[in-house]
């Protein structure tokens, strides 16, 4: 994140969330790349619409899954995908 402007993560236009029956797993498809999603990865990425901030994504997931350690997990997941070029 840069300065005071909150990051509003979004998938690139070329990215697709799909269920891969061969792998029996949810995947994020990008040109020349497949990212296998584990746990709630799909739910997190589904909220990354370029409108919600990271804090809003965390708040929504925390409300839906209060039993999990959502904030740290979500933030590190999104940061990792951003560094790898999977999110904008």
N, C-alpha and C positions, 0 to 999 in steps of 0.2 A: 504494500500500500504506500502511496506517496502523499506526503503532506497531510492536510486535513480532509482530503477527499476520500470518502469511504469506497472501498472496492465493491463493485457490483458484478460478481462473477457471472460469466455466461459461457456456454459452449460455443465453439466456432460454428459457423453455418454448415460446415462440412461434416460435423460430428453427429453421430446417431447413437442413441441408447437402444440396445436390443437384447433379447434373450437368445443366447447361443445354445441350441439344443445339443450340439456335439459336445460342448464343454460342460453342459448342464450348469451354466452360469450366466449372470448378467454381464454384459460387456459394453464398453464405450468404444465405438468404431470411429477411427480417424483415418485420413488418407495414409496408407502404408503402415498403419499401427492399430493394434487391438489392445485395450486395457481391460483386464478381467476385474470385475468389481466384486468385492466381498462385503458381507454384512449389509449395512444400509447405504452403500455407495450410490445405488440408483436413486434412493429417496433424497439424498443430499444433492446430487446433480440435477434431479428433476426440479429442484427449487432454484437452481442457478439460471435465472432467466434474464439477467442483465438489469433487472429492475430492483430486486431485493439486494440489500447489502449483506455482507457476511454476518453481521450481528442479527439481522432479520432472519436469515436462514437458521442460525443457531437458536434463536428464540422460538421459531416455529417448530423445529425438531425437538427442542427441550420440552415444549408443551405437549407434543405428541408422544414423546418417549421419556418421561421424567425419571425412569429407572436407570437410564444409561448416562455415562459421563460424556454427554454430547459436546459441550463447548470446545474442549481441548482437542478431541478427536476430529471434529469437523474442521476446525481451523487448520490443523496440521495436514489433513487430507486435501483441503482446498489449496493450501500453500504448495504442497508437493505437486499437485496436478498443474498448478500455475507455472511453477519452475520448469516442469517438463513440457510446457507448451500446449497442454490439453485444455486450458481455460484461458479466457481473455478477461 
